[in-house]
Amino acid sequence: MRKTLGTMMVAAAVVLLTATFGFAEYATAGAANFPYFQLGCLIIGGLLLVAMKRKYNKMYTTEAVGAFALYTILMALFTNPVIDVIKNIVT
């Protein structure tokens, strides 16, 4: 029961972080410039992380959620709107 609860919590965090990424990118870039490739990579990474959490008993829930949060930030950094903002700040 404890293993299933931890896996469900990781899955919920993955869904919430992916939805937040999708909403933020849609709000900044619009529908024409939406980064579908990054969204797909985020979904696949989340599925892999949930599968790893389910398979390995010693993986903590907080570790999995933290790793996916960092992965989401990394994916968001390499989208066009964020790169444009960084270019504007630097120049």
A tleap script that builds the chain and sets N, CA, C and O, in Angstrom:
source leaprc.protein.ff14SB
mol = sequence {
  NMET ARG LYS THR LEU GLY THR MET MET VAL
  ALA ALA ALA VAL VAL LEU LEU THR ALA THR
  PHE GLY PHE ALA GLU TYR ALA THR ALA GLY
  ALA ALA ASN PHE PRO TYR PHE GLN LEU GLY
  CYS LEU ILE ILE GLY GLY LEU LEU LEU VAL
  ALA MET LYS ARG LYS TYR ASN LYS MET TYR
  THR THR GLU ALA VAL GLY ALA PHE ALA LEU
  TYR THR ILE LEU MET ALA LEU PHE THR ASN
  PRO VAL ILE ASP VAL ILE LYS ASN ILE VAL
  CTHR
}
set mol.1.N position { 0.818 -1.190 0.000 }
set mol.1.CA position { 0.000 0.000 0.000 }
set mol.1.C position { 0.868 1.263 0.000 }
set mol.1.O position { 0.567 2.242 -0.683 }
set mol.2.N position { 1.948 1.215 0.780 }
set mol.2.CA position { 2.824 2.379 0.878 }
set mol.2.C position { 3.532 2.639 -0.447 }
set mol.2.O position { 3.716 3.789 -0.847 }
set mol.3.N position { 3.928 1.557 -1.128 }
set mol.3.CA position { 4.595 1.690 -2.420 }
set mol.3.C position { 3.648 2.297 -3.449 }
set mol.3.O position { 4.055 3.153 -4.235 }
set mol.4.N position { 2.411 1.869 -3.452 }
set mol.4.CA position { 1.422 2.387 -4.390 }
set mol.4.C position { 1.109 3.851 -4.106 }
set mol.4.O position { 0.949 4.642 -5.036 }
set mol.5.N position { 1.022 4.214 -2.849 }
set mol.5.CA position { 0.748 5.606 -2.484 }
set mol.5.C position { 1.883 6.522 -2.927 }
set mol.5.O position { 1.641 7.616 -3.437 }
set mol.6.N position { 3.120 6.074 -2.732 }
set mol.6.CA position { 4.262 6.863 -3.178 }
set mol.6.C position { 4.288 7.029 -4.684 }
set mol.6.O position { 4.595 8.109 -5.189 }
set mol.7.N position { 3.970 5.971 -5.400 }
set mol.7.CA position { 3.934 6.037 -6.864 }
set mol.7.C position { 2.826 6.970 -7.335 }
set mol.7.O position { 3.011 7.721 -8.293 }
set mol.8.N position { 1.682 6.927 -6.670 }
set mol.8.CA position { 0.584 7.821 -7.039 }
set mol.8.C position { 0.933 9.276 -6.765 }
set mol.8.O position { 0.533 10.161 -7.522 }
set mol.9.N position { 1.668 9.531 -5.702 }
set mol.9.CA position { 2.079 10.908 -5.397 }
set mol.9.C position { 3.069 11.424 -6.438 }
set mol.9.O position { 3.001 12.584 -6.844 }
set mol.10.N position { 3.986 10.564 -6.867 }
set mol.10.CA position { 4.929 10.966 -7.913 }
set mol.10.C position { 4.191 11.214 -9.219 }
set mol.10.O position { 4.480 12.183 -9.921 }
set mol.11.N position { 3.237 10.344 -9.553 }
set mol.11.CA position { 2.460 10.522 -10.780 }
set mol.11.C position { 1.664 11.828 -10.742 }
set mol.11.O position { 1.570 12.526 -11.752 }
set mol.12.N position { 1.095 12.158 -9.587 }
set mol.12.CA position { 0.354 13.416 -9.460 }
set mol.12.C position { 1.275 14.618 -9.622 }
set mol.12.O position { 0.902 15.603 -10.260 }
set mol.13.N position { 2.475 14.548 -9.049 }
set mol.13.CA position { 3.432 15.638 -9.197 }
set mol.13.C position { 3.869 15.786 -10.650 }
set mol.13.O position { 4.030 16.905 -11.139 }
set mol.14.N position { 4.060 14.673 -11.338 }
set mol.14.CA position { 4.442 14.704 -12.755 }
set mol.14.C position { 3.350 15.370 -13.584 }
set mol.14.O position { 3.642 16.200 -14.445 }
set mol.15.N position { 2.114 15.015 -13.332 }
set mol.15.CA position { 1.003 15.599 -14.085 }
set mol.15.C position { 0.888 17.099 -13.801 }
set mol.15.O position { 0.703 17.893 -14.723 }
set mol.16.N position { 0.996 17.482 -12.539 }
set mol.16.CA position { 0.883 18.904 -12.188 }
set mol.16.C position { 2.030 19.735 -12.765 }
set mol.16.O position { 1.798 20.832 -13.273 }
set mol.17.N position { 3.254 19.232 -12.694 }
set mol.17.CA position { 4.385 19.977 -13.235 }
set mol.17.C position { 4.329 20.058 -14.757 }
set mol.17.O position { 4.695 21.081 -15.336 }
set mol.18.N position { 3.877 18.995 -15.405 }
set mol.18.CA position { 3.743 19.018 -16.859 }
set mol.18.C position { 2.642 19.987 -17.279 }
set mol.18.O position { 2.797 20.713 -18.261 }
set mol.19.N position { 1.545 20.003 -16.551 }
set mol.19.CA position { 0.465 20.943 -16.861 }
set mol.19.C position { 0.908 22.387 -16.635 }
set mol.19.O position { 0.546 23.276 -17.406 }
set mol.20.N position { 1.681 22.619 -15.593 }
set mol.20.CA position { 2.202 23.960 -15.332 }
set mol.20.C position { 3.139 24.402 -16.444 }
set mol.20.O position { 3.081 25.547 -16.890 }
set mol.21.N position { 4.005 23.497 -16.894 }
set mol.21.CA position { 4.901 23.804 -18.007 }
set mol.21.C position { 4.094 24.140 -19.259 }
set mol.21.O position { 4.379 25.129 -19.934 }
set mol.22.N position { 3.099 23.328 -19.568 }
set mol.22.CA position { 2.281 23.567 -20.758 }
set mol.22.C position { 1.545 24.900 -20.692 }
set mol.22.O position { 1.492 25.632 -21.680 }
set mol.23.N position { 0.981 25.217 -19.533 }
set mol.23.CA position { 0.261 26.479 -19.385 }
set mol.23.C position { 1.198 27.672 -19.505 }
set mol.23.O position { 0.872 28.652 -20.173 }
set mol.24.N position { 2.362 27.596 -18.861 }
set mol.24.CA position { 3.305 28.714 -18.897 }
set mol.24.C position { 3.834 28.947 -20.303 }
set mol.24.O position { 3.968 30.092 -20.736 }
set mol.25.N position { 4.133 27.881 -21.011 }
set mol.25.CA position { 4.646 28.034 -22.371 }
set mol.25.C position { 3.556 28.539 -23.315 }
set mol.25.O position { 3.840 29.331 -24.213 }
set mol.26.N position { 2.327 28.097 -23.125 }
set mol.26.CA position { 1.235 28.587 -23.957 }
set mol.26.C position { 0.966 30.066 -23.689 }
set mol.26.O position { 0.666 30.829 -24.608 }
set mol.27.N position { 1.077 30.461 -22.425 }
set mol.27.CA position { 0.831 31.861 -22.075 }
set mol.27.C position { 1.918 32.780 -22.619 }
set mol.27.O position { 1.631 33.919 -22.990 }
set mol.28.N position { 3.152 32.308 -22.673 }
set mol.28.CA position { 4.240 33.169 -23.138 }
set mol.28.C position { 4.446 33.099 -24.642 }
set mol.28.O position { 4.692 34.128 -25.272 }
set mol.29.N position { 4.352 31.919 -25.230 }
set mol.29.CA position { 4.676 31.765 -26.652 }
set mol.29.C position { 3.450 31.756 -27.542 }
set mol.29.O position { 3.547 32.080 -28.726 }
set mol.30.N position { 2.309 31.395 -27.005 }
set mol.30.CA position { 1.110 31.289 -27.824 }
set mol.30.C position { 1.037 29.931 -28.504 }
set mol.30.O position { 1.921 29.089 -28.350 }
set mol.31.N position { -0.017 29.742 -29.245 }
set mol.31.CA position { -0.236 28.441 -29.892 }
set mol.31.C position { 0.681 28.225 -31.084 }
set mol.31.O position { 1.002 27.084 -31.418 }
set mol.32.N position { 1.105 29.298 -31.725 }
set mol.32.CA position { 1.923 29.154 -32.930 }
set mol.32.C position { 3.336 28.690 -32.612 }
set mol.32.O position { 3.929 27.957 -33.403 }
set mol.33.N position { 3.886 29.095 -31.483 }
set mol.33.CA position { 5.267 28.763 -31.133 }
set mol.33.C position { 5.359 27.806 -29.947 }
set mol.33.O position { 6.345 27.831 -29.212 }
set mol.34.N position { 4.364 26.981 -29.757 }
set mol.34.CA position { 4.367 26.080 -28.600 }
set mol.34.C position { 5.435 25.007 -28.778 }
set mol.34.O position { 5.531 24.412 -29.851 }
set mol.35.N position { 6.248 24.745 -27.737 }
set mol.35.CA position { 7.337 23.769 -27.854 }
set mol.35.C position { 6.854 22.325 -27.644 }
set mol.35.O position { 6.965 21.781 -26.546 }
set mol.36.N position { 6.329 21.726 -28.686 }
set mol.36.CA position { 5.798 20.373 -28.578 }
set mol.36.C position { 6.888 19.343 -28.297 }
set mol.36.O position { 6.648 18.362 -27.592 }
set mol.37.N position { 8.080 19.560 -28.842 }
set mol.37.CA position { 9.163 18.602 -28.609 }
set mol.37.C position { 9.535 18.556 -27.127 }
set mol.37.O position { 9.705 17.473 -26.567 }
set mol.38.N position { 9.664 19.722 -26.489 }
set mol.38.CA position { 10.000 19.757 -25.076 }
set mol.38.C position { 8.885 19.153 -24.227 }
set mol.38.O position { 9.149 18.482 -23.229 }
set mol.39.N position { 7.643 19.394 -24.626 }
set mol.39.CA position { 6.523 18.799 -23.897 }
set mol.39.C position { 6.554 17.278 -24.009 }
set mol.39.O position { 6.311 16.575 -23.028 }
set mol.40.N position { 6.851 16.773 -25.196 }
set mol.40.CA position { 6.960 15.325 -25.379 }
set mol.40.C position { 8.089 14.728 -24.561 }
set mol.40.O position { 7.927 13.665 -23.962 }
set mol.41.N position { 9.238 15.405 -24.531 }
set mol.41.CA position { 10.356 14.935 -23.712 }
set mol.41.C position { 9.991 14.954 -22.233 }
set mol.41.O position { 10.394 14.066 -21.482 }
set mol.42.N position { 9.247 15.940 -21.820 }
set mol.42.CA position { 8.817 16.032 -20.428 }
set mol.42.C position { 7.866 14.893 -20.068 }
set mol.42.O position { 7.971 14.319 -18.984 }
set mol.43.N position { 6.958 14.570 -20.948 }
set mol.43.CA position { 6.012 13.473 -20.703 }
set mol.43.C position { 6.744 12.140 -20.633 }
set mol.43.O position { 6.488 11.338 -19.735 }
set mol.44.N position { 7.651 11.899 -21.574 }
set mol.44.CA position { 8.396 10.637 -21.576 }
set mol.44.C position { 9.274 10.527 -20.329 }
set mol.44.O position { 9.359 9.459 -19.723 }
set mol.45.N position { 9.927 11.629 -19.946 }
set mol.45.CA position { 10.733 11.626 -18.727 }
set mol.45.C position { 9.896 11.346 -17.489 }
set mol.45.O position { 10.336 10.632 -16.588 }
set mol.46.N position { 8.697 11.902 -17.439 }
set mol.46.CA position { 7.806 11.645 -16.308 }
set mol.46.C position { 7.365 10.199 -16.243 }
set mol.46.O position { 7.297 9.615 -15.161 }
set mol.47.N position { 7.064 9.615 -17.396 }
set mol.47.CA position { 6.683 8.199 -17.420 }
set mol.47.C position { 7.833 7.314 -16.962 }
set mol.47.O position { 7.628 6.355 -16.218 }
set mol.48.N position { 9.037 7.636 -17.406 }
set mol.48.CA position { 10.203 6.851 -16.975 }
set mol.48.C position { 10.439 6.984 -15.470 }
set mol.48.O position { 10.776 6.003 -14.807 }
set mol.49.N position { 10.268 8.166 -14.941 }
set mol.49.CA position { 10.481 8.381 -13.513 }
set mol.49.C position { 9.435 7.648 -12.674 }
set mol.49.O position { 9.763 7.081 -11.632 }
set mol.50.N position { 8.195 7.656 -13.117 }
set mol.50.CA position { 7.147 6.922 -12.395 }
set mol.50.C position { 7.419 5.421 -12.457 }
set mol.50.O position { 7.221 4.715 -11.468 }
set mol.51.N position { 7.873 4.927 -13.611 }
set mol.51.CA position { 8.200 3.505 -13.729 }
set mol.51.C position { 9.368 3.130 -12.816 }
set mol.51.O position { 9.362 2.066 -12.198 }
set mol.52.N position { 10.367 4.008 -12.736 }
set mol.52.CA position { 11.496 3.733 -11.843 }
set mol.52.C position { 11.068 3.746 -10.383 }
set mol.52.O position { 11.537 2.936 -9.584 }
set mol.53.N position { 10.173 4.670 -10.038 }
set mol.53.CA position { 9.681 4.731 -8.656 }
set mol.53.C position { 8.920 3.459 -8.309 }
set mol.53.O position { 9.005 2.960 -7.187 }
set mol.54.N position { 8.190 2.948 -9.261 }
set mol.54.CA position { 7.416 1.728 -9.016 }
set mol.54.C position { 8.323 0.502 -8.901 }
set mol.54.O position { 8.051 -0.406 -8.116 }
set mol.55.N position { 9.402 0.482 -9.690 }
set mol.55.CA position { 10.272 -0.690 -9.718 }
set mol.55.C position { 11.212 -0.750 -8.523 }
set mol.55.O position { 11.398 -1.820 -7.944 }
set mol.56.N position { 11.806 0.371 -8.144 }
set mol.56.CA position { 12.815 0.386 -7.091 }
set mol.56.C position { 12.211 0.833 -5.767 }
set mol.56.O position { 11.684 1.940 -5.653 }
set mol.57.N position { 12.292 -0.036 -4.777 }
set mol.57.CA position { 11.665 0.224 -3.484 }
set mol.57.C position { 12.382 1.295 -2.679 }
set mol.57.O position { 11.750 2.003 -1.895 }
set mol.58.N position { 13.684 1.426 -2.858 }
set mol.58.CA position { 14.458 2.350 -2.024 }
set mol.58.C position { 14.471 3.780 -2.545 }
set mol.58.O position { 15.136 4.637 -1.961 }
set mol.59.N position { 13.769 4.052 -3.605 }
set mol.59.CA position { 13.710 5.412 -4.147 }
set mol.59.C position { 12.640 6.199 -3.381 }
set mol.59.O position { 11.470 5.816 -3.357 }
set mol.60.N position { 13.054 7.286 -2.768 }
set mol.60.CA position { 12.119 8.093 -1.992 }
set mol.60.C position { 11.221 8.924 -2.911 }
set mol.60.O position { 11.604 9.275 -4.028 }
set mol.61.N position { 10.041 9.222 -2.423 }
set mol.61.CA position { 9.089 10.023 -3.183 }
set mol.61.C position { 9.625 11.437 -3.384 }
set mol.61.O position { 9.486 12.000 -4.470 }
set mol.62.N position { 10.224 12.008 -2.368 }
set mol.62.CA position { 10.747 13.366 -2.483 }
set mol.62.C position { 11.897 13.445 -3.483 }
set mol.62.O position { 12.052 14.452 -4.174 }
set mol.63.N position { 12.700 12.390 -3.564 }
set mol.63.CA position { 13.773 12.361 -4.559 }
set mol.63.C position { 13.213 12.383 -5.968 }
set mol.63.O position { 13.693 13.119 -6.829 }
set mol.64.N position { 12.194 11.571 -6.192 }
set mol.64.CA position { 11.600 11.483 -7.528 }
set mol.64.C position { 10.932 12.806 -7.919 }
set mol.64.O position { 11.084 13.269 -9.050 }
set mol.65.N position { 10.204 13.402 -6.996 }
set mol.65.CA position { 9.529 14.666 -7.288 }
set mol.65.C position { 10.556 15.775 -7.507 }
set mol.65.O position { 10.395 16.595 -8.410 }
set mol.66.N position { 11.598 15.807 -6.699 }
set mol.66.CA position { 12.648 16.805 -6.865 }
set mol.66.C position { 13.392 16.655 -8.176 }
set mol.66.O position { 13.704 17.649 -8.832 }
set mol.67.N position { 13.678 15.424 -8.562 }
set mol.67.CA position { 14.364 15.187 -9.834 }
set mol.67.C position { 13.491 15.631 -11.003 }
set mol.67.O position { 13.996 16.215 -11.962 }
set mol.68.N position { 12.201 15.366 -10.936 }
set mol.68.CA position { 11.332 15.774 -12.030 }
set mol.68.C position { 11.141 17.292 -12.052 }
set mol.68.O position { 11.009 17.881 -13.125 }
set mol.69.N position { 11.125 17.920 -10.897 }
set mol.69.CA position { 11.024 19.385 -10.866 }
set mol.69.C position { 12.253 20.021 -11.506 }
set mol.69.O position { 12.125 20.979 -12.268 }
set mol.70.N position { 13.429 19.507 -11.208 }
set mol.70.CA position { 14.641 20.013 -11.841 }
set mol.70.C position { 14.650 19.742 -13.339 }
set mol.70.O position { 15.111 20.575 -14.119 }
set mol.71.N position { 14.147 18.591 -13.742 }
set mol.71.CA position { 14.055 18.255 -15.160 }
set mol.71.C position { 13.090 19.205 -15.881 }
set mol.71.O position { 13.340 19.602 -17.019 }
set mol.72.N position { 12.003 19.562 -15.222 }
set mol.72.CA position { 11.049 20.506 -15.802 }
set mol.72.C position { 11.678 21.882 -15.978 }
set mol.72.O position { 11.474 22.530 -17.005 }
set mol.73.N position { 12.433 22.327 -14.996 }
set mol.73.CA position { 13.126 23.617 -15.109 }
set mol.73.C position { 14.134 23.577 -16.245 }
set mol.73.O position { 14.254 24.541 -17.001 }
set mol.74.N position { 14.857 22.475 -16.374 }
set mol.74.CA position { 15.817 22.337 -17.454 }
set mol.74.C position { 15.137 22.379 -18.814 }
set mol.74.O position { 15.644 23.018 -19.737 }
set mol.75.N position { 14.008 21.716 -18.952 }
set mol.75.CA position { 13.263 21.745 -20.211 }
set mol.75.C position { 12.755 23.152 -20.509 }
set mol.75.O position { 12.764 23.589 -21.660 }
set mol.76.N position { 12.315 23.852 -19.479 }
set mol.76.CA position { 11.789 25.207 -19.691 }
set mol.76.C position { 12.894 26.182 -20.096 }
set mol.76.O position { 12.643 27.131 -20.839 }
set mol.77.N position { 14.106 25.954 -19.614 }
set mol.77.CA position { 15.204 26.853 -19.958 }
set mol.77.C position { 15.560 26.813 -21.439 }
set mol.77.O position { 16.048 27.803 -21.984 }
set mol.78.N position { 15.323 25.694 -22.085 }
set mol.78.CA position { 15.709 25.541 -23.483 }
set mol.78.C position { 14.535 25.685 -24.450 }
set mol.78.O position { 14.473 24.996 -25.468 }
set mol.79.N position { 13.617 26.570 -24.130 }
set mol.79.CA position { 12.541 26.904 -25.057 }
set mol.79.C position { 12.788 28.306 -25.598 }
set mol.79.O position { 13.490 29.102 -24.975 }
set mol.80.N position { 12.218 28.602 -26.742 }
set mol.80.CA position { 12.464 29.884 -27.399 }
set mol.80.C position { 12.089 31.109 -26.565 }
set mol.80.O position { 12.874 32.056 -26.537 }
set mol.81.N position { 10.937 31.151 -25.882 }
set mol.81.CA position { 10.618 32.352 -25.100 }
set mol.81.C position { 11.639 32.650 -24.002 }
set mol.81.O position { 11.984 33.808 -23.771 }
set mol.82.N position { 12.114 31.620 -23.337 }
set mol.82.CA position { 13.084 31.833 -22.259 }
set mol.82.C position { 14.421 32.276 -22.837 }
set mol.82.O position { 15.074 33.152 -22.271 }
set mol.83.N position { 14.834 31.692 -23.944 }
set mol.83.CA position { 16.087 32.088 -24.579 }
set mol.83.C position { 16.003 33.535 -25.061 }
set mol.83.O position { 16.982 34.275 -24.956 }
set mol.84.N position { 14.853 33.948 -25.586 }
set mol.84.CA position { 14.680 35.344 -26.012 }
set mol.84.C position { 14.769 36.305 -24.833 }
set mol.84.O position { 15.367 37.374 -24.957 }
set mol.85.N position { 14.192 35.948 -23.705 }
set mol.85.CA position { 14.265 36.802 -22.511 }
set mol.85.C position { 15.707 36.913 -22.031 }
set mol.85.O position { 16.154 37.998 -21.659 }
set mol.86.N position { 16.428 35.812 -22.036 }
set mol.86.CA position { 17.834 35.833 -21.609 }
set mol.86.C position { 18.669 36.678 -22.573 }
set mol.86.O position { 19.564 37.403 -22.139 }
set mol.87.N position { 18.386 36.592 -23.865 }
set mol.87.CA position { 19.094 37.431 -24.840 }
set mol.87.C position { 18.835 38.906 -24.576 }
set mol.87.O position { 19.756 39.718 -24.655 }
set mol.88.N position { 17.602 39.259 -24.267 }
set mol.88.CA position { 17.263 40.656 -23.986 }
set mol.88.C position { 17.918 41.161 -22.710 }
set mol.88.O position { 18.285 42.333 -22.625 }
set mol.89.N position { 18.069 40.299 -21.725 }
set mol.89.CA position { 18.711 40.703 -20.479 }
set mol.89.C position { 20.211 40.915 -20.692 }
set mol.89.O position { 20.790 41.862 -20.160 }
set mol.90.N position { 20.829 40.039 -21.462 }
set mol.90.CA position { 22.270 40.118 -21.669 }
set mol.90.C position { 22.645 41.301 -22.543 }
set mol.90.O position { 23.647 41.966 -22.280 }
set mol.91.N position { 21.866 41.573 -23.572 }
set mol.91.CA position { 22.230 42.670 -24.494 }
set mol.91.C position { 21.604 43.971 -24.090 }
set mol.91.O position { 21.807 44.987 -24.755 }
savepdb mol mol.pdb
quit
